[in-house]
Amino acid sequence: MKTEARLFKSLADETRLKILWLLMAKEELCVCDIMGVLGITQSKASRHLRYLYHLGWVNDRREGVWMNYRLSVAPGSPEDKQLKLLADILSSRPEALALRERLEQWLSAKTETKDSAAAACQCS
């Protein structure tokens, strides 16, 4: 049961839940996207992403100096079932919907201009 305890512990943090929720919306996100949407520091985002990586929730991919993350759970696995349950729960929560809207705004601003304060990252 140690594996299950670690999986549930990983979901017991609000920042990690938000990161997983964002990654469910897009195939892949840069650390800067997560930082921008959640309003957290690079070190905090990276720490939570490393935690999720070591538990097998996410994979990473380096692109120059930028790290990109995506979900890495196997279909039908306990993690996949937990993510589906999480998505079902969060899909009707106003805070979660607002978070997805912030993600869309962030990505749109990042695409439009690399010079704006809202799109400070140069990874696109």
Secondary structure by P-SEA (a helix, b strand, c coil): caaaaaaaaaaccaaaaaaaaaaaacccccaaaaaaaacccaaaaaaaaaaaaaaccbbbbbcccbbbbbbbcccccaaaaaaaaaaaaacccaaaaaaaaaaaaaaaaaaacccccccccccc
